[in-house]
Amino acid sequence: MSDVAISIENLSKYYRLGSIGNATLYQDLNRWWARVRGRPDPLLRIGEADRGNLGKEGLWALNDVSLEIRAGDVLGIIGHNGAGKSTLLKILSRVTGPTSGQIRVRGRIASLLEVGTGFHPDLTGRENIYLNGAILGMTKAEIRRKFDEIVDFADVEKFIDTPVKRYSSGMYVRLAFAVAAHLEPEILVVDEVLAVGDMAFQEKCIGKMGQVSREGRTVLFVSHNLQSVWSLCRNAVWMDHGKLRASGTAAEVINLYRDSISSRDGVSLQDIKRGGSGRLRVTNMHFRDATGVISDSVACGEPLEITLSYEAADEVDLRQLEAYLHVSNDRHFRLFTLANVFSGDIFDAPPNAGVLRCRVDELPLLPGEYDITVSIRLGVEVVDKFASPLRLVVTEGKYLEGHQAMNRAWGDVLLKHRWIVGKQDDGS
């Protein structure tokens, strides 16, 4: 059909797996010797599954995926790590080829899959704009016409004649996105790389992708930030272990994905994207309501308990353990932070495998859905940080009695308070 920008038919990609050849020679020998002796993989981080040496076994990164993407659509692609999202984009961008199946693409594709994709480190920012534009099929005149816009968007004018090997990762991604978005491709493919930029730049990128879509061009957007997908994308697909689990409107697909990772036993955090050194990992998270029952929701003004199960290596000293819960609304605005250092609850000798519980006696949030970012520190070292896939759902409760006029247009937080009226001369 003429309005189909990308047609994917029975697409599959197979990789052979093995534990040898994934690291340095010294690490490979250590891993091989541990396998011979029947010992666990010595290179595993806490919380990772030990797959052993898979030898000739393989992995279907994509397995019989069929999909049609219409011109001008903004399609979000979601799923856990290893679901096949990036593999799909790499095949579409011709970075790698499929094992079977075929794709048909109408129009030029600009891809931003990794920081500095298509950049030469020894060339300046100016030279890399022309190089990257030529790779994308643009003429020199077209690049020259867009040059000032690109530099202004990336905010690197001061460093435009500096070799990009001296750029920070944030400067790299700003310039790479600016080139990809401004050289007028018919299809723009953006992977999770935008997470490298700061919040202001992420908002700018999301705005630019919205503008690109309004001009009738197609955008494919992979992200673990479900709020960004919700606000930017009209439609979405959910990838799971190489298969297409669901497709439809962004709201429908995101809700299906959330339902799959949330349960009354909490949410497992093994497959989400996270930061930190990894010397401690939060493995499970859940909420408890006023009755002490595990629940995905709590009433406004009622008690809330947030529980984090964690595991740390035996040699890690947890006496400086600090836990932070950053609560944000659906517009990415941080409302408040809960932290043991704020409440004065210092842990004397935490166990290396334990549970952290944070209790709020009266939750002041108005009805709605809220996002939580978890950050765990050992002093100044961040050991684990992630955006929780489990959203806090706040419902109406007794706290709102007499406050029927309150809604989220007035803000997200309702503090219990009182007013008194008195005469000017009575000292009140």
NORBEL-V203973 format. One record per residue. RES is the residue in three letters. PSI is psi in whole degrees, 0 to 359 (* if undefined). Layout:
RES,PSI ; RES,PSI
This chain:
MET,148 ; SER,337 ; ASP,8 ; VAL,118 ; ALA,321 ; ILE,127 ; SER,122 ; ILE,125 ; GLU,117 ; ASN,47 ; LEU,131 ; SER,148 ; LYS,125 ; TYR,134 ; TYR,137 ; ARG,138 ; LEU,157 ; GLY,156 ; SER,348 ; ILE,137 ; GLY,13 ; ASN,352 ; ALA,205 ; THR,164 ; LEU,318 ; TYR,316 ; GLN,322 ; ASP,319 ; LEU,320 ; ASN,316 ; ARG,318 ; TRP,317 ; TRP,323 ; ALA,321 ; ARG,320 ; VAL,322 ; ARG,1 ; GLY,22 ; ARG,161 ; PRO,159 ; ASP,118 ; PRO,349 ; LEU,359 ; LEU,144 ; ARG,164 ; ILE,132 ; GLY,347 ; GLU,145 ; ALA,140 ; ASP,105 ; ARG,351 ; GLY,192 ; ASN,112 ; LEU,355 ; GLY,242 ; LYS,4 ; GLU,165 ; GLY,181 ; LEU,130 ; TRP,95 ; ALA,327 ; LEU,140 ; ASN,97 ; ASP,57 ; VAL,128 ; SER,134 ; LEU,144 ; GLU,131 ; ILE,121 ; ARG,151 ; ALA,137 ; GLY,359 ; ASP,150 ; VAL,106 ; LEU,122 ; GLY,141 ; ILE,116 ; ILE,167 ; GLY,166 ; HIS,169 ; ASN,134 ; GLY,9 ; ALA,343 ; GLY,4 ; LYS,307 ; SER,327 ; THR,318 ; LEU,316 ; LEU,323 ; LYS,323 ; ILE,317 ; LEU,326 ; SER,2 ; ARG,28 ; VAL,324 ; THR,164 ; GLY,158 ; PRO,156 ; THR,321 ; SER,167 ; GLY,180 ; GLN,158 ; ILE,147 ; ARG,127 ; VAL,129 ; ARG,104 ; GLY,170 ; ARG,137 ; ILE,131 ; ALA,126 ; SER,140 ; LEU,89 ; LEU,330 ; GLU,160 ; VAL,124 ; GLY,22 ; THR,127 ; GLY,5 ; PHE,146 ; HIS,123 ; PRO,333 ; ASP,350 ; LEU,156 ; THR,170 ; GLY,319 ; ARG,311 ; GLU,324 ; ASN,331 ; ILE,314 ; TYR,321 ; LEU,311 ; ASN,322 ; GLY,320 ; ALA,321 ; ILE,324 ; LEU,359 ; GLY,15 ; MET,150 ; THR,163 ; LYS,323 ; ALA,320 ; GLU,318 ; ILE,318 ; ARG,322 ; ARG,328 ; LYS,356 ; PHE,310 ; ASP,322 ; GLU,318 ; ILE,312 ; VAL,319 ; ASP,318 ; PHE,318 ; ALA,343 ; ASP,46 ; VAL,24 ; GLU,321 ; LYS,335 ; PHE,16 ; ILE,335 ; ASP,20 ; THR,138 ; PRO,137 ; VAL,346 ; LYS,343 ; ARG,358 ; TYR,150 ; SER,166 ; SER,327 ; GLY,320 ; MET,320 ; TYR,307 ; VAL,328 ; ARG,315 ; LEU,319 ; ALA,317 ; PHE,320 ; ALA,317 ; VAL,311 ; ALA,322 ; ALA,333 ; HIS,349 ; LEU,24 ; GLU,52 ; PRO,154 ; GLU,332 ; ILE,124 ; LEU,124 ; VAL,120 ; VAL,122 ; ASP,185 ; GLU,1 ; VAL,336 ; LEU,342 ; ALA,343 ; VAL,326 ; GLY,166 ; ASP,174 ; MET,318 ; ALA,319 ; PHE,322 ; GLN,317 ; GLU,321 ; LYS,319 ; CYS,317 ; ILE,320 ; GLY,320 ; LYS,320 ; MET,324 ; GLY,320 ; GLN,317 ; VAL,317 ; SER,323 ; ARG,338 ; GLU,5 ; GLY,6 ; ARG,162 ; THR,138 ; VAL,130 ; LEU,123 ; PHE,113 ; VAL,128 ; SER,148 ; HIS,353 ; ASN,96 ; LEU,332 ; GLN,321 ; SER,317 ; VAL,316 ; TRP,315 ; SER,331 ; LEU,321 ; CYS,140 ; ARG,319 ; ASN,164 ; ALA,159 ; VAL,150 ; TRP,118 ; MET,141 ; ASP,113 ; HIS,45 ; GLY,356 ; LYS,156 ; LEU,107 ; ARG,322 ; ALA,152 ; SER,150 ; GLY,205 ; THR,156 ; ALA,318 ; ALA,315 ; GLU,313 ; VAL,319 ; ILE,319 ; ASN,320 ; LEU,318 ; TYR,316 ; ARG,319 ; ASP,327 ; SER,331 ; ILE,351 ; SER,143 ; SER,172 ; ARG,348 ; ASP,10 ; GLY,197 ; VAL,130 ; SER,141 ; LEU,25 ; GLN,329 ; ASP,12 ; ILE,159 ; LYS,134 ; ARG,162 ; GLY,192 ; GLY,171 ; SER,338 ; GLY,4 ; ARG,345 ; LEU,139 ; ARG,134 ; VAL,127 ; THR,341 ; ASN,151 ; MET,137 ; HIS,165 ; PHE,150 ; ARG,138 ; ASP,193 ; ALA,334 ; THR,358 ; GLY,6 ; VAL,138 ; ILE,128 ; SER,154 ; ASP,353 ; SER,159 ; VAL,149 ; ALA,148 ; CYS,131 ; GLY,354 ; GLU,162 ; PRO,146 ; LEU,136 ; GLU,127 ; ILE,124 ; THR,131 ; LEU,118 ; SER,140 ; TYR,160 ; GLU,139 ; ALA,156 ; ALA,152 ; ASP,326 ; GLU,356 ; VAL,128 ; ASP,116 ; LEU,16 ; ARG,343 ; GLN,24 ; LEU,127 ; GLU,131 ; ALA,133 ; TYR,134 ; LEU,110 ; HIS,119 ; VAL,126 ; SER,155 ; ASN,183 ; ASP,3 ; ARG,17 ; HIS,20 ; PHE,125 ; ARG,125 ; LEU,315 ; PHE,168 ; THR,133 ; LEU,128 ; ALA,143 ; ASN,332 ; VAL,335 ; PHE,322 ; SER,351 ; GLY,15 ; ASP,94 ; ILE,133 ; PHE,123 ; ASP,305 ; ALA,74 ; PRO,143 ; PRO,157 ; ASN,344 ; ALA,109 ; GLY,196 ; VAL,134 ; LEU,130 ; ARG,130 ; CYS,124 ; ARG,130 ; VAL,121 ; ASP,320 ; GLU,104 ; LEU,119 ; PRO,11 ; LEU,140 ; LEU,160 ; PRO,136 ; GLY,189 ; GLU,140 ; TYR,147 ; ASP,148 ; ILE,127 ; THR,129 ; VAL,133 ; SER,126 ; ILE,131 ; ARG,153 ; LEU,92 ; GLY,239 ; VAL,351 ; GLU,124 ; VAL,117 ; VAL,336 ; ASP,136 ; LYS,131 ; PHE,156 ; ALA,119 ; SER,132 ; PRO,348 ; LEU,113 ; ARG,147 ; LEU,118 ; VAL,121 ; VAL,129 ; THR,172 ; GLU,151 ; GLY,188 ; LYS,336 ; TYR,332 ; LEU,0 ; GLU,129 ; GLY,0 ; HIS,35 ; GLN,335 ; ALA,347 ; MET,133 ; ASN,175 ; ARG,353 ; ALA,337 ; TRP,359 ; GLY,176 ; ASP,343 ; VAL,131 ; LEU,108 ; LEU,136 ; LYS,126 ; HIS,172 ; ARG,155 ; TRP,148 ; ILE,138 ; VAL,141 ; GLY,170 ; LYS,152 ; GLN,330 ; ASP,8 ; ASP,6 ; GLY,4 ; SER,*
